Amino acid sequence: MTLTKIPDGVWSFLAGVVLTLSASLSNANPATVVYVANAENYTAPQVRYTGRPWVISQSGYLEGTGKGHRLLGMPAPGAGDFVATFDLGLPRERRESSIVIDSVSEIVMRGETGAWDLRGRFFRSGEKPIPVKAPPFKPGMEFTVSVERVAGRVRVVVADKEIYSGACSTAALSSIGLDPGTGVVRLNTFTASGNMPQGANRLFDNTFGMQLRHKPTSARDVFAPVIVREAPTNECSLVARYDGTMEIYFVRKPASDSISVISSRDGGLTWSEPRIAFPIPGKAYYAVKAVEDRNHDLHAVFHIFGQGDGGYNGRLYEVYHIVRKFGHDDWSAPQKIVPGYVGSIRGLTALKSGRLLLGVGKAIPERQKAPASGPDFGWHDTMVYYSDDGGLTWHCSPDALRLELKKKFPTRYGAVEPVMIERLDGGVWMLVRDRGGLLWESHSADGTRWAALQPTHFISSDSPAELLRLRDGRMILLLNACQNWGDRVSYAAGGREVLHAAISSDDGKTWSGFREVLNETNLVGGGDRGTAYPSAAETPDGKVAVVSGQGHGKHAIFLFDPDWLEETVAKDDLASGPVGWTQYGDEHIRVTALQQESRALAIPLKASGQCGASWNFPMAADGELALRILVPAGTTSLKLSLNDHFTRIDDREAANHAVYTWTVPVDEVSNSDWEEIELSWRNADKGTSLSAKLTGYPPVVLGANRNAVFGVNYLRVEFTSNTNVGEVLIADVAAKKLAGSERD
């Protein structure tokens, strides 16, 4: 069955329709649009309804009922080739529901009989429908339907069986979607690719952020993060091989019947075309994880979809292991090692002792519903499996790691998506995803027994982390340190607009950096999206290569130098554009030229909504920041915040939750003159005060809203206006992290 990316846990709720389109078609520039995904996360669908809107059922499906209440994707594919694959559930007996193609054409489905009809001019059926025979399915059972148009012919495939092939219309489609008819349709994810109409977005098309940084000619020249190319798909796994080759493993889409690989031999700057690494015994989800052990054997784990007891709502995602021995070309036969339902796989680790560890979030069937009383631990526990014979046999740790859900949210994942790293003393450290705003941790002496989960100080949205050990002993942490205070049930419980990287030189005791290494693109849309699910490896040149991101136009391969995270000074001359700035929740940021070859960031005024931008700098508990600002007439409020995590500009509560927020007196700065501002802080992690100085005025001492976690690493500028004319200009922004000898 072909599946489109859904985050950990969502598949257990969903029996829907998945529509994906192959990049291997003859269209010159195939594009993909995600119409519907993650219904239970309140992602806004990119659809229109011809009747009442579809609703989210108690089980999490986007559910449509009633004839004529169509859900139609916007926009529909244009002229040319496309392939569509639907993963469909029809829960009612003796009813008809339809896949709508081009408004007046449809595939009429009768699940329990298999007596289907193709109707309308798309299929050139004339006045009479074309009867076809599909495999019968019990009500509620999931099945796949693939519709492929190539050079004026259409194939319809149901459950891997071709039921029709014939001529079809080659024109652009006026619509594509679903009509519940006399039955009910349950929809999980709906995407479309192929020749999409104008307005289909380009890759990495932000007007701000690190996407603007140019790719160098040599990987050795990489310092600050730079995107080298789009990644193949979601949830790839990056491996550094013994001979210096970099490899990225991923589930081949849309077939989902094999694992593919691309490779790089120049430090991750350029990559090969994909090839199939090995077939798999069934249909996969996205998740795959690969690792090389001390003997240079290559291990991989992946999901296989199934249905039955012991999973979640009758759905199984069981984990299989496969190995390719050093010096051999062939992989072993896949072996099932974790039965039941497992969320996204992040935690496959090879220890120096030779032991393999696999950490997973495993569904507990009896906890699929919230308890009537008492603590709620969600429907996953984190479990660790280990092997001491190269993956031939696996054992499960007796310790089930749980997280009590303290906050209300539409999803109840529990303890999921663990990542692990070996400490320098041989112990193992684990980080676990949670929706409560922080990562959680556990420790083990050797991977067999694990301490109960405890909260860390790492700010995180509802997203997994990544840990990487460098050859020089330093440790890299990747995480989504994003929060959305204005919408507590926002996507991913805080957002995935930005991916951050931190570095530790003392085995995780202290951390530096927390700098942006990947930005979400402007293609927000529906479905899983953003910068999450990183996989990292060190290149032969000592750079860090990362593959991360979710959704078409969002997943990327990028490089950075770990020393960039150790920097203590950041200055922005805007020579490369607003590379260091982000503007999610506002728009039209630009760089404008000033006198004497200097530049300023220009943020336009608007009479409605909140305006602004954010600038990321190295995390500092003690530091100084300076900037120049020109505030035009019509500006009604201006706030400068220093914060320890990312927030969107349209988050109206963000300033209240920042470490420091200074409400700048607009009457004193709103004129035609540039103002110089100096901000200084000491011991922000202890909640001490901020000194804010405006040219010509005595310093203002501001108390902290709260203690910073490690320090502050964001300047947030937000303002409102009563006019649509004019721009706030910002120039000469610089931040400095102070060492002990520089403190007052």
N, C-alpha and C positions, 0 to 999 in steps of 0.2 A: 504494500500500500504506500502511495506517495504522500509524504507528510511535509507540511510547511512549518517553519520554526515556531515552536510554542515553548515558553519557558518551563522550567521544572515545575511539575505538578499540574499544569493546565490540561494535559492530555487526559488525565483521569476524569475530568469533568466532561470532556467533549466528545461528541460523535457528530461531526459536522461535514461541511463540504470544503474541500481544499482544492483550490484551482491554482496550478502553477504552470509556467510555460518554459519550454526548453530554449536555452541559448544556442543550441545546435541547429536551429532552424535556418531557413534560407534568408530570413530578413537580415539586412545589412547591419542594423543597429537595434537588436531586440532590447526591449525595456520591460521592466516589471513594475506593476502597481499593486500594492497591498490594499485591498478594499476592506476586509474585515479580519480581525484576529484578536485573540485574548478578550473575548466578550466579558469575562468575569472581572477583568481589570479596568473596565469602563473605558476602553479605547474607543474613540469616536470612529464609527465606520465611514468609509468614503463611498457611500451608496445613496440612492434615492429610493423611496418607497412609493408604490402606486396606490397603496391603501394605508392601513394603520401600520405603524412601525413594528418591527419584530421586537421581542422582549427577551430578557435574560431569564432562563428557566432556573429553578432551584438547583439543578445539577450543573449549571454553568453554561449550557448551550445558548446560542442565539437562536431563538425558536420562532418560526413563522407558522401561522395557522389561518386557513380560510382562502378560498378561491379568489384570485385577483390581487391578493396582498403580496405583490412581488417585491423582492429585494434585488435591485439592479446596480451593478458596479459602475462607477464613474471615474474615468471614461472607459468605454468599451474598446476592444482591439480594433485597429484599422484594417485596411486591405492587406492581404498577404498571409503568410503562414503563421499558424500558432498551434500549440498543443495545450490542452486543458485536462487536468486530472482532478476528479471530484472524489472525496472520501465522505460517504453519505450514510446517514441514518434515517430510516423511515419507520417511526414507531407504531403507526396504526395499520391494522389489517384492512384488506379489500378497499384500499383508497388509491387515488392517483395523485401524484405530484410530478412537477416538471422542471427540467433544466431549460431555461429560456435562452434562445439564441436568435438575435436579430428581431426581437419583439414579436413577430408573427410566426416564428418557428420554435419548435420545442421537441425535447425528448421526453415522452410520457413514460413514467416509471411505475411499475406495479411490482412491488418488492417480493411478495410471497408467491406470485405466479410466474414471474419472469416474462410475461407477455407484454412486451413494450411496443411503442409506436414512435416513428419519426414523422413529424408533421411540418409542413410549411415550405416556403420557397428556398430556404437555405439548403434543404436536403433535396430540392427539386422533386418533391413528392407529388405534385399535381393536386387534384382534388381529394385523392384518397391517401390516408396515411400509409407509411411503409411499415409493415409488421416485422419485428425482430424478436429473437428469442434470447433472453438473458438468463443467467443462472438464477434460480429462486433463492430468496433470503428470508429468514424468519423476521418478523417485525422487530425493529430495534437493532438488528444486527448490522454491523458496519460493512460496507463494500465499496469498491472503487469503480469509477467510471472515467475513462479517458477519451477525450475528443481531440483528434488531431487533424488539422487542415494543412495540406502540403500540395501546392501547385494545382489547386482546383479539385482536389479529392479529399474526402473526409473518412476517417476511420473512427469507429466507436468500439472501445474495448471495455469489458466489464469483468472484474475479477480475473484479469490476465487472459481473458478469452475474447477474441475479436468477434463481435456480433454483427458488424456492418462495415462495408467499404463501398464507396460510390462517389459520384460527382456531387459537387456542392457549389454554392455561390463563392466567388472570390472577393466580393465587395467588402468594404468596411462594415462592421457590425454597428447597428444602432443601439444595441443593448446586449447584455449578457448577465444572467443571474438565475434566480430561483422563484418558482411559484408553488406555494404549498398545495394548491388545488383543493381537492376534497380531503386531503390528509394533513400531515404535519411534517415540516422539514426542520432538522436541527443542524445549525451551521456553526462550524468552528472557525475556519479560516478560508478566505476567498481572495485569491490574487490573480492577476492576469499579466501576461507578457507577450511580446511579439512586436508588431508594428503599431505602437501606441500613437495616438494623435499628438499634435503639438501641445506642449504643456507637460509632457512626460519629462521628468527632471533629469539633469545630468548627474554624474557621480561627483561627490565632494564639491558641491557648488556654493559653499558658504562665502559670504563677503567678509568674513572674519575668521580668526583662528588659524591653527597650524596647517590646515589644508592649503594655505596660501604660500607655504614655504616650498621653494624649488628643490627638486630631487638632484643631488650631486652626481657627478660622473663616476665617482668611486665611493665604495662603502667606507673606506678609511677616512673620507672627508666629512662623514656624518658627525654632528655634535648635538644640536637641538633636534627634537623629533621631526621626522619627515616621512610622509607617505610615499611608498615606492610603487604600489599598485593596489587594485581592488583584490580582496581575498575571494576565494572560490565560493564560499557560502558561510553560513553561521556555524559556530562552535567547532572550528577547525582545531587541530592539535599540531603544534610546532615542535620539532625534535632537532637537536644538534647532534650529528653523527660523529663517530670517532675520527673519520677522515676529513672533517671540515665541511662536509655537505650539510646543508640545511634542508629539512623535508617538512612539508605540511600535509597532514592526512585529513581527509574529510569524506563525508557520505556523498556519494554521487547522486545528484539530483537531476531530474525528478524521479529517476528509476528507483532510487533508494535500495538497490539490490547489491551494492558493492561499495568498497572503500577505495577512493582514489588518492593520488599523491601528486604533488608538484615539488620540484627541487631547485635549489640554488647552489652554485659553486663559486659565487663571487661575494660572499658575505651577506647575502640576502637582498642585494640590490636588484637583480633580475631573476626571473623564475621561469621554469620550463612549462611546456604545455602539460595538462593533466593526463595521467595514464591510470588505468585500473591497477591497484596494488593487489587486491584479492576480492573474490566474491564472498557474499555472506549468505547464510542459510535462512533467508526470509527478507522481510522489509524492515529497514532501519529507520530510526528517527534521525535527528541531526548529530547527536552527541557521539564523539569518538575521542579516545585519548590514547596516545602512543608514548613510549618511553624506551630508551636504550639502557641496558643494565651494564654492570661492570665487565661482563664478558663480551660486550658489543652485540648481544642478542637484542632483537627489537621486538617489543611486546606491544599489543594493542588490545583495547577493550571497546565494545560497542553494544548498542541496544538491538534487540529483535522484538518486533511488535507481535502481540498475540492477544487472545481473548480467553478468559476462564477465571476460575476462582484463585484466590490468593494474591490478587492485585488490587486495583482500585476501581470500583464500579464496573467490574468485569473486564477491565483492560489490564494487559500485562506489558511491561517493558523490561525484559530480562537481559542480563548482562552476559556477554560471551567474551572469552579470551582467546587470543591467537598469538603465535610467536613465530618469528623467522630467525633461525639460528645463524650465528656469524659464519660467513663463508658460503651460505646456502641461498639459493634463489627462491625456493618454495616456502610457503607458510604452512604451519601445521593445520590440522583440522580444527575448526572452531569448537570450543568447549564452553558449555553453559556453566557459569560459576555463581551467579546471583539470580535466584528465581523471583517471581513476583513482579512488583512494579518498582522501578528505580527511576529517580529523576535524573537530570542532566549529570553526566559523568565528568568530574573535574579532577579527582584525586587519585591518579595512578602514579606511584612513586617507587623508584628502585633505590634501596639503601646500599651503603658501601659494603655491608655484610653479605650482600647477595639476596636479601629478603625483598620480595615484592609486596607492596601495600596498595590496597584499593579501598578508598573511602567513598561511600555512596550514601545518598538519602533514600531510604527504603520505606515504601508505604506500609502502614500497619492497617490491614483491612478493617479491623474492628473500630478504628478511630476515623473512619471516613466521614462521620458526622460529629459535630460538636457535642460534647457531653451536656446533659441537662443541668448538671451542677458540678462543682469542683473545678480543678485546673484543666485547661485545654492545652494539650501538647501538639496540636495539629495532627496531620496524618502522615508525617514522616519522622523517623528516627535516623540519626546518622550511625551507620555501621561500618566497621573496618574488617576487611578480609585480607589474609596474608598467605604467602606461599614461600616456602624455603627450598623448592626443587624446580625453580624456573618456570612456574606456572602449571606444573602437572597436577598438583593437588592444592586445594585452597582450604583455609580454616577461617571461621568467623570469630572475631573477638566476642567475649560474652558481654561486653559493655555496650549497651544501647544508649547513645547520647541524645538527650531530649532538651527542647526549649519550650518553656511555658509561654503561651501567647498572651501578652499583657495588653495589647492594643487591638481595637476592632478594625478589621479590614476585610474586603470581600473574599480574600483567599486565606487558607489555613495550612500553609506549607509545613510549618514546623522546622526542624533542623535539616537543612538540605545543602547540597553542593559543597561538600568539604574539600579543601585543598591541604596538602601536607608538605613539609620540608624537613629534611634531616638536620638536626643541630650539629654544631661542631663537636659536641661531646658524645654524639651518637644517639641522643634522644630525638624524638619526633614532635614537631609542633604542627597543630591543625588549626585552621580558620574555617568557620562555618557561616554561611549566609543566614541572615534573619531580616525580617521586615521592620524591626523596631528602631532602626537608625544606627546600629553598631554591628560590627562583626563580633562573633563569639569564638572562644578558643578552648582547646584541650591539649593535654600533653601526655606523652607516653615514653617509657624508657626504651622500648624496642618495637612498638607497634602492636603488641598483643593485648595489653590492658591500657585503658584510657581513663583519665580523670574526667569528672563531670564538667560540662561546659560552663564557662565563666565569660562575662562580657569583657571585651577589650576596650581600648580607647579609640579604635579606628572607626571614624564616621563612615557610614556606608548606606546607600539606598538598598533596596531589596535585590541585591546583586552579588554574584560570587567574586571572590578575590583570586589572585594568582601569586605564587611565590617562586622565586628563582635564586639559586646559589651561583654566584660568579666564580670563576677560577681563582681569583685573588681572595676569596673568602667573604666578600661583601654579599649582602642579601638585598634583592629587589622585591618590593611589594607593589602590586597593581590592584587598584580598587576604584569604585565609583563613589567618591566622597561628595555626594549630591543630596540635597534635601529640598523639599517643597513645603514650606510652612503654610502657604496659602491654600493648599489642597492636600489634606492629610491622607486621602485615598487616591492620590495621583498615581499615574503609571509607575510601576516598580517602587511604590512607597517612597518617592523622593526624586525619581528621575534617573536617567542614564545619559544625560547630555554630554558629560565629560568623563573621561578616564584619567586617573591620576597615577603617578608613580612616586614611590618613596624609596630611600636607600638606607641601609644600616651597615655600619662597619664594625659593630660589636655583637653580632649574632642576634640582632633583634631587640637589644636592650634600649637603644635610642635610634631615632629615625630623623632623616633630613629630606628636604625636597618637597614632596607632596605637590608636584607640578603637573600641569595638564600635558598629556602625551597624545590624546586623541579627542577630537571634538565630533559630536553629532553633526550631521549635515542638516540643511534646511528642509530635507524631505521628511517631515514629521509623519504625517499620514497615520494609518492604522497599523495594528499588528506589533509584534516585537520589533524594537528599534533601539537605536542608540549605540553606545560604545562598549557594552558589557561583553562578558565571556572571553577574557584575554587568555592567550597561551603564549609563553615567552621562552626564549632560549638565547644563549650567548653565542655570538658569531666568532669565527676564527680571529677577527680583528679586535675582539673585546667589546664590540657593540652589543646592544640588546635588541633583538628582533622580536616583534610581537605581531600576532594575528588576532584581531578582535573585531567586535561590532556585530550588529544584528540587522538584517533587512537589506534589500537591494539598494545599492548606493550608500551603504553605511558600513559594511564590513571591509576592513583594510588590513594590509600588511605595512608595518612601519618600523623604522629604526631610530635609535637614539644612543648617545654615548652616556654610560652611567655617571661619568664625571660631571655631566651637565646637571645632575641632581645634587651634586655637592657644592654648586656655586652659592656664594653668599651675597652677591650683588646682581641686581637685574636693572637694566636701563632700557628704555624703549624710545628709539629715535624714529620709529614708524617708517624706516626706509623700505621695508618689505611689505608695507601695509599693516593693517591691524592684526598681525600674527598673534600677538600676546593677549588679545582681547576676545571676549565672547559677548553675545548680545541676544541670547534666547529670551523670548518674551518681548522684544522690541525689534526694530528693523532700520535699515538704511544707514547703518554706520559707514563712515568713509574716512579717508585721510585727505587733508587739504594742505596745500603748500603755504608756508608763511615766508616772511622776509629772511634773508641771509641763509637760504637753503635749509631752513628748519621746517618742521611739519607739525600738524596738530590733528588729533582725532576729532572728528565732527559728528555730533549726535544731534539729529534734528529735533526741534520742538514739535509737539503735537498737543492739540487742545483736549484730547480725550486719552485716558490711559496713562500709565506710568512709563517714563523713558529712562534710558541709561545704558550702561555697559559695565563689564567686570574685567579686571586685570589680575592675572595670577603671577605670583612671585615666590621665591623660595621661602618655605616655612620658617618663621622666626619668632621665638619667645621674646627676644629683645631686638628691637630694630627701629629703623627710621625710614620714612617715606616722604618724598617731596614731589610736587607737581605744580604746574601753572594752569590756571583755568580762566576762561572768559565766559561769563554768564550774561546772555542778552536780556533785554527787557522782555517782559512777557513770561519769564520764569517765575512760577509761584511758590515753588519749594525746591530745596536742594539738600540731599543727605549724602554724606560720605561714610561708608561702613568699612571696617576691617574685620575679616571673618576667617574661620578655619575650615570652611567647606564651600562648595559651589551652590549658588541659588540663581533661579531665573529672575530676570528683571521684572516680569509681571507678577512676581510673588510679593504681594503687599504686606506680608507679615515678616519678610526676610530681615528687614532692618531691625525689627524688634528682637530677633533671635541671633543677630550678629554679636560678636564679642564686643566691639565698640561701634557706636553710631553717633556721628556728629551732625546735628541739624544746623546747617550753615545759615547764618542770617542773610537771606536773599537781598534785603534792602541795602545791605552794605557791600555786596559784590555784584549786583545786577547793574552793570554799566558798560561802557565801552573800553574799560581798562582791564588788562590782564592782572590777575591776582596770584600771588605765590602762597602756597600752602605747605606747611611742614607738620608732619605727624610723627610722634615718637612714643615708644612704649617700652616698658621693662617688665619682665616676668608676666607676660600675658597669660601664661599657663596657670598663674596663681591669681588671676583676676585683678591685677593692679590697674592703675589709671592710665589714661591716654592723654598726652599733651598735644593740643591742636593749636597751631599758630597761623594766623592770617596776616598778611603784610600790613603793617601800620597799627596792629592791635595787639594787646597783651595776650599771652597764651591762655587758652581755655583748658581747664583740667576736667576730663570726663571720666566718670566711673565706668567700669565694665558691666555689661549686662550679665555676664557669666564668666567663669574661667574658660580660657581656651584649652583645647586638648593638648596640642604640642606647641602652639604658637598661633600666629595668623599668617595667611598666605594669599589673601584676596583683598583687593581694593574694589569696592562696589560703589559706583556712582549712580544715583537715581534722582530723578527730578520730575516735576509736573509743570504744566504751562497752560496759559489761557489763549494761546495762539498757535497757528501752524506755520508761522514764519520765523526763521532764525535757527541757529544751532548753538549748542554748548560746545566749546572748544577746549580740549585738554592737550597739554604738551609737556615735554621734558619730565615724564614720569620716571622715577628711580626709587628703588628700595634697597636697603642694606641690612643684612643680618649682622648683629653685633656680637663679637666674641666677649668672653669674660673681662678681658683687659680694657674693652671699649665701653663698658657699662659705667653709668654714673656712680 
